[in-house]
Amino acid sequence: MEVVLASSSLDGGIGCWDLHTGAEQLRYKSCSSPSHGLVAVGPRFIASSQLREPSATSGSVLFWSWSKVWSLSRGTLLRNIVFPSHIDSIVLDPAEHVFYAGSRDGKIFIAALSTESVASNNCGMHIVGSFSNQRLSFLLLSLF
C-alpha cells in the first residue's frame, strides 16, 4: 500500500511525499494563487482550494483535484473546472463520477469528473447541476 502525504506551500504549489522514504514523489507548480485548503479526496485525488481576488465574482478550486482535475499516478491534467462563486468545501461521490462543491453563497454545485459535458444553467463546463436552497456558506461537506 502506498502512503503519501500532500502539502500546499506559499508559492501555490502542491508537493506529495512518500511517508515511508520521505522522498518527494510529485510536485504541481501551476497555480494562480496560494491555496488555503488541502484535502484527500477518494483514493486517487487531492484537492486544493484557492484564494481569490477580493474584487472577483467567482472562485475556483484546484482539483488536483479542485478546478483542475489531475491524475496523480500519471501527473497529467484531466480537466479544468471554473465555478461561478467562491468554493469552500468539496466531497467526492464514492463512485468517483462527480464531486459536490459547497460555495459561500449557499449553493452546492455538482461537477462531472469522468464524462464529457457541456455548460448547463450558465454554470460552466463540467458543472452538471446545483442546489440553491441553502442560505449559509458551506465549510464542510460529507457523504454518508
N, CA, C and O of each residue as an XYZ file, in Angstrom:
576
protein
N       0.836     -1.180      0.000
C       0.000      0.000      0.000
C       0.881      1.242      0.000
O       1.821      1.343      0.788
N       0.577      2.174     -0.875
C       1.333      3.414     -0.975
C       0.742      4.452     -0.025
O      -0.462      4.706     -0.057
N       1.574      5.049      0.811
C       1.129      6.084      1.736
C       1.804      7.383      1.334
O       3.031      7.459      1.272
N       1.003      8.400      1.063
C       1.529      9.666      0.569
C       0.998     10.808      1.423
O      -0.168     10.814      1.817
N       1.861     11.768      1.700
C       1.476     12.999      2.377
C       1.503     14.112      1.345
O       2.465     14.231      0.586
N       0.457     14.927      1.308
C       0.408     16.053      0.376
C       0.351     17.346      1.165
O      -0.294     17.419      2.211
N       1.028     18.365      0.660
C       1.004     19.666      1.330
C       0.980     20.777      0.301
O       1.442     20.612     -0.828
N       0.431     21.917      0.711
C       0.459     23.089     -0.161
C       1.418     24.105      0.433
O       1.620     24.151      1.646
N       2.006     24.915     -0.431
C       3.009     25.870      0.023
C       2.632     27.285     -0.385
O       1.704     27.487     -1.169
N       3.352     28.259      0.147
C       3.061     29.660     -0.145
C       3.249     30.015     -1.605
O       2.641     30.970     -2.089
N       4.085     29.260     -2.327
C       4.284     29.557     -3.747
C       3.141     29.041     -4.619
O       3.172     29.197     -5.839
N       2.134     28.426     -3.996
C       0.978     27.946     -4.733
C       1.120     26.537     -5.252
O       0.193     26.028     -5.883
N       2.249     25.879     -5.013
C       2.449     24.514     -5.482
C       1.949     23.490     -4.477
O       1.671     23.814     -3.322
N       1.840     22.269     -4.929
C       1.460     21.153     -4.064
C       2.513     20.073     -4.221
O       2.860     19.688     -5.338
N       3.020     19.587     -3.097
C       4.003     18.515     -3.111
C       3.429     17.254     -2.495
O       2.617     17.328     -1.572
N       3.838     16.107     -2.988
C       3.399     14.815     -2.459
C       4.633     14.001     -2.092
O       5.540     13.842     -2.909
N       4.669     13.485     -0.866
C       5.821     12.740     -0.373
C       5.421     11.339      0.044
O       4.324     11.121      0.559
N       6.306     10.401     -0.179
C       6.153      9.032      0.300
C       6.457      9.037      1.791
O       7.541      9.458      2.196
N       5.520      8.577      2.614
C       5.723      8.608      4.063
C       6.756      7.594      4.535
O       7.349      7.778      5.597
N       6.983      6.533      3.774
C       7.964      5.524      4.179
C       9.397      5.994      3.944
O      10.277      5.749      4.771
N       9.631      6.663      2.825
C      11.002      7.069      2.488
C      11.260      8.561      2.681
O      12.413      8.982      2.781
N      10.197      9.362      2.734
C      10.358     10.807      2.835
C      10.692     11.471      1.512
O      10.895     12.684      1.466
N      10.752     10.706      0.442
C      11.103     11.243     -0.875
C       9.898     11.930     -1.516
O       8.773     11.433     -1.454
N      10.159     13.086     -2.132
C       9.089     13.767     -2.850
C       8.765     12.969     -4.111
O       9.655     12.660     -4.903
N       7.489     12.637     -4.294
C       7.056     11.842     -5.435
C       6.543     12.704     -6.586
O       6.837     12.429     -7.749
N       5.784     13.732     -6.266
C       5.181     14.599     -7.278
C       5.222     16.046     -6.806
O       5.205     16.309     -5.604
N       5.275     16.984     -7.748
C       5.168     18.411     -7.422
C       4.361     19.072     -8.520
O       4.691     18.971     -9.701
N       3.293     19.752     -8.114
C       2.468     20.525     -9.035
C       2.735     21.993     -8.767
O       2.563     22.458     -7.640
N       3.151     22.723     -9.781
C       3.540     24.120     -9.589
C       2.567     25.110    -10.212
O       2.587     26.289     -9.860
N       1.725     24.664    -11.118
C       0.876     25.614    -11.840
C      -0.368     25.967    -11.040
O      -1.343     25.217    -11.015
N      -0.317     27.113    -10.393
C      -1.426     27.583     -9.587
C      -1.405     29.105     -9.623
O      -0.341     29.710     -9.485
N      -2.552     29.728     -9.803
C      -2.567     31.179     -9.949
C      -2.511     31.923     -8.626
O      -2.164     33.104     -8.607
N      -2.838     31.276     -7.533
C      -2.749     31.916     -6.225
C      -2.530     30.854     -5.160
O      -2.786     29.674     -5.398
N      -2.056     31.262     -3.983
C      -1.796     30.269     -2.938
C      -3.066     29.543     -2.510
O      -4.150     30.127     -2.490
N      -2.927     28.299     -2.176
C      -4.080     27.530     -1.709
C      -4.307     27.804     -0.232
O      -3.387     28.199      0.483
N      -5.546     27.589      0.227
C      -5.806     27.737      1.653
C      -6.485     26.517      2.244
O      -6.834     26.520      3.424
N      -6.678     25.487      1.462
C      -7.227     24.249      1.967
C      -6.719     23.088      1.144
O      -6.590     23.203     -0.075
N      -6.429     21.984      1.782
C      -5.917     20.811      1.082
C      -6.537     19.589      1.730
O      -6.510     19.460      2.954
N      -7.097     18.688      0.931
C      -7.778     17.525      1.476
C      -7.616     16.344      0.515
O      -7.572     16.525     -0.701
N      -7.530     15.148      1.070
C      -7.526     13.937      0.246
C      -8.961     13.659     -0.169
O      -9.876     13.724      0.652
N      -9.154     13.351     -1.436
C     -10.487     13.095     -1.959
C     -10.466     11.728     -2.617
O      -9.933     11.568     -3.714
N     -11.041     10.755     -1.953
C     -11.030      9.414     -2.501
C      -9.621      8.858     -2.573
O      -8.685      9.474     -2.063
N      -9.459      7.714     -3.194
C      -8.145      7.094     -3.249
C      -7.223      7.683     -4.312
O      -6.036      7.357     -4.332
N      -7.740      8.550     -5.205
C      -6.930      8.981     -6.331
C      -6.650     10.473     -6.425
O      -5.803     10.878     -7.221
N      -7.319     11.292     -5.653
C      -7.187     12.727     -5.862
C      -6.883     13.471     -4.574
O      -7.225     13.015     -3.483
N      -6.230     14.630     -4.713
C      -6.154     15.587     -3.619
C      -6.773     16.876     -4.126
O      -6.817     17.123     -5.331
N      -7.244     17.686     -3.213
C      -7.917     18.914     -3.599
C      -7.314     20.100     -2.883
O      -6.908     20.003     -1.725
N      -7.259     21.215     -3.577
C      -6.711     22.442     -3.017
C      -7.593     23.605     -3.430
O      -7.762     23.862     -4.622
N      -8.159     24.314     -2.456
C      -8.952     25.492     -2.797
C      -8.038     26.696     -2.877
O      -7.012     26.748     -2.200
N      -8.404     27.661     -3.697
C      -7.557     28.829     -3.929
C      -8.126     30.069     -3.274
O      -9.336     30.201     -3.090
N      -7.219     30.983     -2.923
C      -7.634     32.318     -2.529
C      -8.080     33.034     -3.787
O      -7.729     32.623     -4.893
N      -8.836     34.082     -3.636
C      -9.261     34.817     -4.817
C      -9.116     36.303     -4.573
O      -9.024     36.755     -3.432
N      -9.098     37.047     -5.647
C      -9.032     38.497     -5.553
C     -10.326     38.996     -4.922
O     -11.399     38.517     -5.288
N     -10.263     39.957     -3.974
C     -11.483     40.468     -3.344
C     -12.496     41.017     -4.343
O     -13.698     40.967     -4.083
N     -12.040     41.534     -5.469
C     -12.951     42.100     -6.463
C     -13.541     41.048     -7.402
O     -14.432     41.359     -8.193
N     -13.058     39.812     -7.326
C     -13.532     38.760     -8.232
C     -14.933     38.307     -7.838
O     -15.285     38.314     -6.658
N     -15.723     37.915     -8.823
C     -17.071     37.437     -8.548
C     -17.129     35.921     -8.461
O     -18.165     35.368     -8.093
N     -16.060     35.251     -8.785
C     -16.063     33.794     -8.724
C     -14.792     33.304     -8.051
O     -13.811     34.038     -7.931
N     -14.829     32.071     -7.623
C     -13.659     31.447     -7.029
C     -13.416     30.126     -7.714
O     -14.272     29.639     -8.453
N     -12.278     29.551     -7.482
C     -12.028     28.254     -8.095
C     -11.368     27.337     -7.095
O     -10.819     27.767     -6.081
N     -11.437     26.097     -7.404
C     -10.861     25.066     -6.580
C      -9.921     24.285     -7.469
O     -10.308     23.880     -8.565
N      -8.699     24.062     -7.028
C      -7.784     23.239     -7.802
C      -8.055     21.803     -7.426
O      -7.772     21.380     -6.305
N      -8.592     21.068     -8.344
C      -8.901     19.671     -8.096
C      -7.783     18.894     -8.745
O      -7.890     18.354     -9.846
N      -6.741     18.876     -8.015
C      -5.523     18.146     -8.356
C      -5.838     16.788     -7.964
O      -5.451     15.630     -7.808
N      -6.703     17.566     -7.906
C      -8.121     17.775     -7.933
C      -8.536     19.258     -7.844
O      -7.780     19.928     -8.547
N      -9.453     19.991     -7.239
C     -10.335     21.175     -7.348
C     -10.019     22.126     -8.492
O      -8.902     22.635     -8.585
N     -10.915     22.350     -9.295
C     -10.926     23.162    -10.511
C     -10.063     22.562    -11.594
O     -10.459     22.558    -12.760
N      -8.906     22.060    -11.250
C      -8.109     21.312    -12.220
C      -8.099     19.858    -11.755
O      -7.700     19.560    -10.629
N      -8.531     18.979    -12.612
C      -8.592     17.561    -12.260
C      -7.331     16.889    -12.786
O      -7.079     16.869    -13.991
N      -6.550     16.342    -11.873
C      -5.265     15.720    -12.204
C      -5.305     14.231    -11.918
O      -6.018     13.780    -11.022
N      -4.550     13.484    -12.671
C      -4.278     12.087    -12.361
C      -2.976     12.070    -11.567
O      -1.926     12.441    -12.092
N      -3.035     11.646    -10.315
C      -1.823     11.614     -9.503
C      -0.846     10.555     -9.991
O       0.368     10.744     -9.913
N      -1.367      9.443    -10.492
C      -0.456      8.388    -10.937
C       0.293      8.782    -12.211
O       1.449      8.396    -12.390
N      -0.357      9.552    -13.103
C       0.290      9.970    -14.346
C       0.831     11.391    -14.291
O       1.680     11.763    -15.101
N       0.342     12.198    -13.331
C       0.776     13.587    -13.232
C       0.283     14.451    -14.382
O       0.946     15.417    -14.760
N      -0.882     14.110    -14.944
C      -1.406     14.863    -16.078
C      -2.718     15.547    -15.713
O      -3.489     15.049    -14.892
N      -2.956     16.696    -16.340
C      -4.191     17.440    -16.142
C      -5.315     16.742    -16.896
O      -5.195     16.497    -18.096
N      -6.405     16.420    -16.205
C      -7.531     15.747    -16.832
C      -8.636     16.721    -17.227
O      -9.305     16.526    -18.242
N      -8.831     17.788    -16.413
C      -9.935     18.707    -16.663
C      -9.781     19.954    -15.821
O      -9.165     19.917    -14.755
N     -10.333     21.054    -16.287
C     -10.316     22.325    -15.565
C     -11.760     22.755    -15.333
O     -12.542     22.820    -16.282
N     -12.124     23.046    -14.098
C     -13.498     23.417    -13.759
C     -13.480     24.786    -13.096
O     -12.743     24.999    -12.133
N     -14.285     25.715    -13.602
C     -14.405     27.044    -13.002
C     -15.820     27.190    -12.459
O     -16.798     26.950    -13.167
N     -15.915     27.586    -11.193
C     -17.209     27.727    -10.534
C     -17.661     29.187    -10.547
O     -16.827     30.092    -10.524
N     -18.984     29.425    -10.584
C     -19.492     30.796    -10.627
C     -19.454     31.526     -9.287
O     -19.759     32.718     -9.231
N     -19.089     30.842     -8.217
C     -18.959     31.500     -6.915
C     -17.830     30.853     -6.126
O     -17.317     29.801     -6.507
N     -17.449     31.486     -5.028
C     -16.310     31.041     -4.219
C     -16.616     29.690     -3.566
O     -17.653     29.540     -2.920
N     -15.727     28.709     -3.726
C     -15.905     27.359     -3.194
C     -15.072     27.196     -1.929
O     -13.886     27.523     -1.906
N     -15.713     26.682     -0.870
C     -15.022     26.461      0.399
C     -14.878     24.989      0.762
O     -14.034     24.646      1.590
N     -15.682     24.106      0.161
C     -15.600     22.696      0.543
C     -16.010     21.810     -0.623
O     -16.774     22.220     -1.496
N     -15.488     20.588     -0.621
C     -15.874     19.607     -1.637
C     -15.985     18.232     -1.004
O     -15.443     17.979      0.072
N     -16.694     17.353     -1.684
C     -16.739     15.943     -1.316
C     -16.908     15.149     -2.611
O     -17.619     15.570     -3.524
N     -16.253     14.009     -2.675
C     -16.272     13.172     -3.867
C     -17.319     12.083     -3.734
O     -17.438     11.452     -2.683
N     -18.071     11.864     -4.790
C     -19.002     10.752     -4.883
C     -18.198      9.458     -4.758
O     -17.159      9.328     -5.404
N     -18.653      8.484     -3.936
C     -17.878      7.250     -3.753
C     -17.550      6.518     -5.056
O     -16.536      5.824     -5.129
N     -18.382      6.660     -6.078
C     -18.113      6.016     -7.365
C     -17.150      6.839     -8.223
O     -16.764      6.398     -9.305
N     -16.756      8.035     -7.752
C     -15.812      8.924     -8.428
C     -16.296      9.402     -9.796
O     -15.496      9.591    -10.712
N     -17.618      9.598     -9.928
C     -18.169     10.126    -11.174
C     -18.387     11.633    -11.098
O     -18.224     12.337    -12.094
N     -18.757     12.129     -9.912
C     -18.997     13.560     -9.701
C     -18.408     13.971     -8.361
O     -18.120     13.129     -7.510
N     -18.233     15.274     -8.184
C     -17.966     15.777     -6.847
C     -18.873     16.962     -6.589
O     -19.317     17.641     -7.516
N     -19.141     17.200     -5.313
C     -20.024     18.266     -4.876
C     -19.172     19.368     -4.275
O     -18.298     19.100     -3.451
N     -19.420     20.602     -4.680
C     -18.650     21.747     -4.203
C     -19.587     22.725     -3.507
O     -20.528     23.230     -4.120
N     -19.334     22.994     -2.225
C     -20.147     23.926     -1.450
C     -19.590     25.329     -1.546
O     -18.394     25.541     -1.350
N     -20.456     26.297     -1.849
C     -19.994     27.670     -2.060
C     -20.400     28.592     -0.916
O     -21.254     28.255     -0.097
N     -19.773     29.753     -0.880
C     -20.062     30.745      0.155
C     -21.454     31.319      0.041
O     -22.015     31.785      1.034
N     -22.026     31.295     -1.156
C     -23.366     31.863     -1.314
C     -24.467     30.841     -1.037
O     -25.639     31.109     -1.303
N     -24.102     29.677     -0.507
C     -25.084     28.684     -0.106
C     -25.475     27.686     -1.174
O     -26.384     26.887     -0.948
N     -24.837     27.696     -2.312
C     -25.139     26.733     -3.363
C     -24.204     25.539     -3.262
O     -23.065     25.655     -2.810
N     -24.711     24.390     -3.692
C     -23.889     23.190     -3.836
C     -23.883     22.852     -5.322
O     -24.930     22.586     -5.912
N     -22.699     22.865     -5.917
C     -22.556     22.558     -7.338
C     -22.165     21.097     -7.510
O     -21.438     20.540     -6.688
N     -22.651     20.479     -8.588
C     -22.309     19.100     -8.919
C     -21.449     19.150    -10.176
O     -21.895     19.614    -11.225
N     -20.214     18.668    -10.062
C     -19.272     18.707    -11.184
C     -18.962     17.294    -11.662
O     -18.671     16.410    -10.857
N     -19.026     17.084    -12.978
C     -18.741     15.781    -13.578
C     -17.236     15.571    -13.669
O     -16.496     16.483    -14.037
N     -16.789     14.367    -13.333
C     -15.364     14.058    -13.381
C     -14.964     13.216    -14.574
O     -13.885     13.415    -15.132
N     -15.802     12.288    -14.974
C     -15.339     11.310    -15.952
C     -16.056     11.358    -17.289
O     -15.709     10.597    -18.192
N     -17.044     12.228    -17.444
C     -17.769     12.264    -18.708
C     -17.568     13.599    -19.393
O     -17.274     14.604    -18.747
N     -17.728     13.602    -20.699
C     -17.721     14.866    -21.427
C     -19.053     15.538    -21.144
O     -20.099     14.891    -21.193
N     -19.022     16.816    -20.850
C     -20.258     17.522    -20.549
C     -20.200     18.928    -21.115
O     -19.130     19.442    -21.441
N     -21.356     19.529    -21.223
C     -21.443     20.899    -21.718
C     -21.922     21.800    -20.595
O     -22.399     21.321    -19.567
N     -21.797     23.089    -20.789
C     -22.245     24.049    -19.784
C     -23.749     23.903    -19.583
O     -24.502     23.746    -20.545
N     -24.181     23.957    -18.314
C     -25.599     23.876    -18.020
C     -25.985     24.996    -17.071
O     -25.221     25.342    -16.170
N     -27.150     25.556    -17.266
C     -27.678     26.606    -16.390
C     -26.697     27.756    -16.202
O     -26.652     28.355    -15.128
N     -25.924     28.070    -17.211
C     -24.934     29.148    -17.141
C     -23.913     28.956    -16.024
O     -23.335     29.932    -15.546
N     -23.684     27.725    -15.604
C     -22.733     27.452    -14.517
C     -21.322     27.215    -15.028
O     -20.368     27.467    -14.291
N     -21.150     26.752    -16.231
C     -19.821     26.479    -16.744
C     -19.651     25.031    -17.149
O     -20.487     24.177    -16.853
N     -18.537     24.775    -17.839
C     -18.251     23.420    -18.302
C     -18.113     22.456    -17.139
O     -17.553     22.803    -16.099
N     -18.613     21.267    -17.310
C     -18.489     20.155    -16.379
C     -19.315     20.328    -15.105
O     -19.313     19.430    -14.263
N     -20.018     21.441    -14.935
C     -20.931     21.588    -13.796
C     -22.293     21.136    -14.290
O     -22.911     21.797    -15.125
N     -22.763     20.000    -13.771
C     -23.968     19.372    -14.304
C     -25.225     19.724    -13.527
O     -26.322     19.334    -13.929
N     -25.095     20.448    -12.428
C     -26.263     20.843    -11.660
C     -25.874     21.584    -10.401
O     -24.694     21.728    -10.079
N     -26.903     22.058     -9.683
C     -26.651     22.742     -8.415
C     -27.899     22.707     -7.550
O     -29.010     22.533     -8.051
N     -27.709     22.874     -6.248
C     -28.785     23.031     -5.277
C     -28.647     24.443     -4.726
O     -27.532     24.893     -4.465
N     -29.757     25.147     -4.544
C     -29.621     26.520     -4.063
C     -30.590     26.871     -2.941
O     -30.930     28.042     -2.773
N     -31.034     25.902     -2.182
C     -31.980     26.173     -1.105
C     -31.316     26.592      0.192
O     -32.006     26.872      1.173
N     -30.016     26.642      0.220
C     -29.303     26.976      1.452
C     -29.105     28.478      1.562
O     -29.069     29.175      0.548
N     -28.978     28.981      2.782
C     -28.752     30.412      2.996
C     -27.351     30.716      3.490
O     -26.895     31.855      3.387
N     -26.667     29.730      4.019
C     -25.351     29.950      4.606
C     -24.275     29.291      3.763
O     -24.559     28.400      2.962
N     -23.041     29.730      3.947
C     -21.928     29.122      3.215
C     -21.605     27.748      3.787
O     -21.978     27.427      4.915
N     -20.908     26.944      2.993
C     -20.525     25.602      3.401
C     -19.051     25.565      3.761
O     -18.201     25.940      2.954
N     -18.746     25.114      4.972
C     -17.358     24.933      5.368
C     -16.949     23.480      5.267
O     -15.758     23.176      5.202
N     -17.924     22.570      5.251
C     -17.635     21.143      5.203
C     -18.784     20.435      4.523
O     -19.947     20.712      4.820
N     -18.480     19.534      3.624
C     -19.467     18.660      3.002
C     -19.048     17.234      3.270
O     -17.855     16.933      3.320
N     -20.023     16.347      3.444
C     -19.712     14.941      3.670
C     -20.833     14.091      3.104
O     -21.999     14.477      3.185
N     -20.504     12.945      2.535
C     -21.497     11.989      2.047
C     -21.573     10.832      3.022
O     -20.551     10.389      3.546
N     -22.777     10.340      3.269
C     -22.960      9.188      4.166
C     -23.642      8.071      3.439
O     -23.886      7.014      4.020
